[in-house]
Amino acid sequence: MKHLRTVDDVMTHAVISANRRTPFKDIVKTMRQWRISALPVLTDEGRVVGMVSEADLLLKAQGGDESRAVSAGQLMTVPAVTVTRYASIAGAARLMARGHLKRLPVVDDDGRLVGLVSRGDLLKIYLRPDEDIAAELRELIMAELIPAGSAAVRVHVADGVVHPDGCIPDPSLNDVLVRVARTVPGVVDVTARLDVEVPA
């Protein structure tokens, strides 16, 4: 399985969007047709300027919006919160959590829409096979721990939980191992209880 590290690895590339002039009824029809709950609103050049969601439309339908907003440009939430395709999955997740967002438009360096990432997309990293996680961890351990001393560490991963065991020459390496393991995509938790090698 491909290592999933950036938004580009998990985003949806085909995105249904609106422009500022898209009428209220067309937005509703599009959402129903494609079974989506929000649309990015774009300029004619493809740059994201806002998001219009079911919540925005329902406010109008319930009579809570007394303005004469009838197009995407008038109904949309601004400014649009976006993320670049090169952002880390963890970074996008933090951005969503802080803003209580369900999805983020993904943009290129010029602010043009290139995709959309949802909460469900970000969770794909946890579908990574345990053996893939273990193999990457073994490589990292060789790079990070072995040069620090004669560490002899074995790694077992079950349901995304890392269970290392073995001997380390320095107790501080236990914390290093935990930090390294938590950077690996797909890791749910780490239970590191390693023995410290006592010099003879």
N, C-alpha and C positions, 0 to 999 in steps of 0.2 A: 504494500500500500504506500502511496506517495506520502512523504512527510508533509503534514499540514501545518504550516507555520504562519503564513500571512493571509490577509483577507482575500487576496487574489486566488489562493488555493481553494477557497470554500464558497466564494460568492456566486450568485446567479448572474450570468452574463446577459441573458435576454431580459430586458426590463420594459415593462409597459409604463409609459409616462404621459404627461399632459403638457400643454403649453399654457401660457398665461391666459389665452383667449378661450380655452376649452370651456364650453358651457356646463352648468351644474348638472343637467340631465345626462349629458354625454359622460361626465365623470361617473355618475351612478351606474349607467349602462356598462361602462368599461369595467368597473369594479365587480359587478355581478357576472359579467361574461368571463372574466379571468379569475374570479374567486380570490380577489386580493382586497386588502383593507386600507391601502394607501397608495398614492402615486407621487413620484417626484415631479415637480413642475420645472420645465426647462425654458431657457431662452431659445431664440431661433438658432443660436450657435451651439446649443446642446449643453450649456452650463446650468447647473442646478441652482435654482433661486428660492425654492421652498418645497414643502410637502403638503399635500391635501389628503386628509384621512377621513374615514367614516365618522370619526368624532366631530370633525369640522362640518361635515354635511348634516349630521344629526342635530347639531346646534341650530342650524337653519331650519330643519324640518320640524323641530320642536317649538319653533317660535322664539328661541332664545337669542337669535341674531336678528336685530331689527334693522340692520343695514341693508343696502341694496346689492349685496354681494351675490353675483350670479355667475361668476367665472372663476376658474382655478386661481388666477392671479389675485382675485379679491378674497377668496376663501382660504388660501394656503397659509400655513404657519411659516413664519420667517423669523430669523434667518434659518436656512436649512442646516441641520447638523450633518456633516459628511465625514467620510473617512477615505484615505487614499488606499489604493490597491496594495501598497507595500506595507501598510500598517500591520503590526502583529495581531494575531487573533486575540491575545490577552488584552492588548490595548483597545481593540474594538469592543470587547466585552465590558471593559471598565467604562468606556464612553456610553455604551447603552445603559449600563446599570445606573450611572450618575444621572442620566437624562430620562430614565424610565422609558426608554425607547424600545420598540419591537423590531425595528429595521433601520438600516442606514444606507443612503445612497453612497456608492463608491465612485470616486472621481479620479481623473488623471491629474497631472501637474498643472493643467490649465483650467481645472474645475469642471471639465466636461464629464458627463455621466458615462461610466464604463460598466456598471453593474449595481447590484443591490445585495446587501448581506443582512440576514435575519438572525434572530436568536437561535433558531434551529440549525442554520448553517454553521454557526460558531460551535455548536455541540458536536459536529461531525468528528472533531479530533478525538472524542471519547469512543469512537468506533474502531480506533486503531488496534490491530491485533497485539495481544500481550507479547508475543515473540518479537515483533518489530520494536516495541518499547525496550524490551530486555536487550536486544542486540545493540541498539543505540546507546543504552546505558553502559554496556560493557566497553564500548569504544571510548566513551567519556571517562569512565573510571581509569582506563589505561592511560589516558592523556592527563587526567587531573590528579589521580591518587598515586599511581605507581611511581612517577618521578619524585614524589615526596617521601618515598621510603618503600620498604618491602611489603606493601599492602597485598593481602591475598583475599580478595572479595569476590563472592559469587552473588549472582543476581537472579531472583525468581520474581516473575510478575503474574499476578492473578487478578482478573477483573480490573486492571488498571492500577492496582495497589502493588507497590514495589516492596519486596521483602529481601533485602540484602543480608548476607551473613558472611562471617569470616573474621580475619585478623587484620588489625591496623597497627602501625608502629606508634601512632600519636593519637590520643583521644579527640583532639580537635578535628581530625579528619572525618569523624562521624558527622559533624555539622556541615563540613564541606560536601560530603556525599549527599546529604539531604538536600542542600541547596542546588547541587548539580542535578539531582534527580527531578526536582520540582520544575526545572526549566524544560524538561522533555515533554513535547506535546502528547497528550493522552494519559499522562500520569494523574491519578486521582488522589493518591496519598502515598506516603513513604513511612515504613516502619523500620528504621535503622537502629539495630542494637548489635553493634559489632564488638568483638573482644579486642582488648588492647594487648599487644604483644609485649610481655615483660622481658627486658634484657636478661640474659643468663648471667 
